[in-house]
């Protein structure tokens, strides 16, 4: 038996595939994890036992530096938020919610607008670049922006997320054709893509790892990734220079008098669409009951310790 350290690439049916010492080992998680309700995730740094005459086992899951519940992946340092120019059209609230979630968890967001050959995305790119967020326009058809995405992937552990049909798998195939990932078909009747990725899985790309992850709905985001009221303003990078300058210390930056953030929106320094998303998220955060608040805090702390 030998002990190795590695990273979980994927989990299927209770088996986990761990890359360690330039090999990939099929492992089972020790029963102690199951009894504790701990589920290993793609991206987890682990210690494993490699056995000649028995199952290989995951013995230790190291402390997580970050955790995303949707997509379910640990230890990423860059979240690529993928939206498409059309088919389906961008939903700003979802993009802004994902961006805020990443920032609040210490993960750098990178926004990618795909299918730029089908419709212009300049106005979207301008909004997010002005907010201080890396934003790239991409076409997997003519290759626009693909090299820029490669540069941002280099030596990072990243996740790709976005609604079904926006072209996550198509983009990853353009970056690394050897991946051969299935791509979504677009339903003309429904106007959205079918899910093609069933679980998070890490792939070696550009000297790092990237997770291709399932599509998700706005409802699922609201249920699994809520930013607390006091933390929300700090999840919008373009707000930072105005925080602490409002007339009232209790200012929520929604419709308060003397609010420096609102003044910046009215002067065009903060995009109106970004502030509208912030207000929608703040309304949700304000409705969280105290018991829900404690539950969220405990869940977050427990998951990061796992």
N, C-alpha and C positions, 0 to 999 in steps of 0.2 A: 504494500500500500504506500502511496506517496501523497504528499500534501502540496497543493498548488493554489496560487491566487489568480483570479481571472475576472471576466465580465460576462454577465448573462446576455446572450444574443436574442433568445426568444424562449417562450414557454408554450408547450402544447400538451394538453391532456395530462397534466401533472408531471411531465418531463421538462427539464430545463437544459438548454444547450449553452454550455459555458466555454468561451474561448480562453485558453490558458496555455502558456508556453508554446504558442504557435500551433496549437491543436484545438479541436472542438470536441468537448466531452458531453455525453448525455448523462444527466444527473437527476436524482430525485432529491427533494428537500427533506431534511430530517423531520421526523414526526413532531419534534418540539416546536417547529415553526407553525405547523398546522394547528396544534393545540393552542398556540398563542394567537391564532388568527392572523398570522403574518404571511403575506403572499409575496414571494420573490417576483421581481419585475425586470423586464428588459432594462439594461443599464446598471443594474445593481453590481457593485464590486463585491466579490464573494471569495471565500476560502472553501476549497473542495478537497475531498478524499477520492483518489483514483484507486480502485480496487481491481485486482486481477480476477478474482473469483466471486465477486458480488457487485451489486449496483454501486456506481459512483454516487457520492452524496454531497450536497451543499451543507457545509457545517456552520459557516458564519456568513451573515450578511453585514457588510460594513456600513457605518453611518452614512446616510444619504446627504449629499450637499443640496439636492433639490428634488422635488417630487411633483409630478403632474398626475392628477387622477384621471383626467381626460385631456390628452391621450395618456394611458397608463404607462409611464416610463420614468425611471429614476436617473438622477445625476446628469441631466442634460444642462449644458451651459448656453445653448442657443435654440430658440424656438422659431422655426420658419413658418410663418402664418401665410398660407397660400389661398389666394382668392383669384377668380378669373374675370377677365374683361366682360365676358358674356357667357351664357349657357353653362352655369347659372351666373347671373349678374352679381356684383359685389353687394354684400349686406354689411353696411358700415358698423352697425352695432356689434355684430359678431367679431369683426376684425378688431374693433376697439376693445371689446371685452377680453379677447385673447391677448392682445398687446398688454393690457393692464394686468392680467393674471401673470404673464411672464415677468413684467417689471416688479410686481409685488413679491415674486419668489426669487428675485435675484438672477433671473435668466434674461439674457439679451434677446429682444425680439428682432426678427428680420422679416419684413413683409415682402411677399413676392406676388406680383400680379401676372398671371399667366394669360395665354391666348391674346397677347398684344397685337397679333396679326389680324384678329377678328374685330377689334374695336380699340379706340384710343384709351390709354390709361394715364395720360399725363396729369390730369387733374387729381387723380388719386395719389400718384407718386409725389406730387407737390405737397399735398396735405401732410403726408407722413414724414417726408424729409424735413419739412418745416417744423415738425414736432420733435425732430432730433432722432428719428427712427430710421435705420437703414431700410431702404425700399428699392426693389429691383423690378423692372418690367421685363418679362420673359416671353419668348415664343419658342416652343419646342419644334415648330415647323421650320422657321428660318434661323433658329439658333440664337436670336437676340437674348442677351442677358445670361445665357447659360454659363459662360466663363466667369461672370461676376458671382454667380451662386457658388461655383466651385471654390473661388477664393474665400468666401465666407464660411464654407464647410471645413476648410483645411485645419486639421489638428483639433477639431472640436467634437464633442458629443452633442448631436443635434436631433431635434424631432421635427417632422413635417406634419402640420395639421391643417385642417380646413374642411369645408363641406364636401360631400361626395360630388364627383364630376368636375372639380376645379383643376384637375390635372397634376395631382401630387405624384402619382406613380409614373405618369408620362414624363414629367420633369426629371425624376430620378433616373429613368431609363435613358434620357438624353444626356445626363451627367455621366452615367456609367452603364452603357448598353449591356454589359455582361449580367446585370441584375435580372433582366427579363421579367420585370414585375407586370402583373395583369393590370390593364387599364379599364376604367369605367366606361360603359356605354351610356350615352345620354338618351333619356326617354323624352321624345317630343311631347308626349301627352302630359307627363308629370313635370317636365322642365328641370329634372335633377338627375344626378348620376346614381347608379346602383353601387352598393358597397362592394368593393373588390378586395380589401384588406381586412382580415378577420382578427388579427392580433398585432400588438406592437412587436416589431422585429428589428434588431440592429443590423445594419450592413456596413462593411468597411468601405469607406469612400474618402478619397482625397486625404489620406493619412489620419482620418478620424473615423467616427461612427455616425450613422444617421438612422433614425427610426422612421419607417413608413407606417402610418397609423390610420385607424378607421375614420371615416367621416362621422360627423356628429351633428346634432341639432342644437338650436339655441336653448331649447328646454333642458337638454342634458347639461349644457354648460352652466345654466342657472342652478341646477340641482347639485352639481359636483364641485364647482369652483366659484365660491363667493368671496369677494374681498370685503373686509369689514369697513364700516363707515369712516372710522378715523384714519384708515390706511389708504382709502381710495384716492384722495387728492395727490398723494405721492406716487400713484401708479400711472399718472399722466405726466410725462417728463416736461412738457411745455408749460405746466402749471408752476413748476418749481420756483422760478424767479419771482413769482407773485405771492407765494404762500408766506403768511406772517405779516403781510402789508395791508390786509383788509381793515376796515373801520372797526369791526367787531371780531373778537377772538373766537366767537362761536360760529363764525361764518362757514356755511357749507358750500359756498360758491355755486349755488343754484339760482337764487333770485334775490339774494340778500343785498340790502343797500350798502353802498361803500365797498363793494367787492372788487378787488383788483383783477381777479380772474375774469369776471363779467365785463369789466372795462376793456380788458385785452381782447375778449371776444367781439365786443362792439367796434373796436378799432381795427379788427381784422388780423391781430397778431396771433390769436388762437382761432383755428377753424371752427366755424359754427357746428359742423357735423360732429367734431370731437366733443364739444361741450354738450351737445344733445345726448350723445352716448353716455357721457359722465353723469348727466342728470338722471337718465333712465337707470343707471347702475346705482346711483345714490338712493333713489326711491326704493329700490329693492333692498339695499343695505339697511335702510332705516326701518324696514318692516321686520327685520330679524328680531325674534324675541330673546330675552336674556338666556333662557335655557338652551335655545338654539345656538346662541353666541358661545356659551361655554362648551357645548358639544363640538362646535367647529374648531375652537381653539384646541381642545383636547385631541381631536382627530388629527389636526395638523401636527401637533407636537409628537403624538404617538407615531404617525407615519414617518416623520423625519428621523425618529430614533431607530426605526426598524431597518 
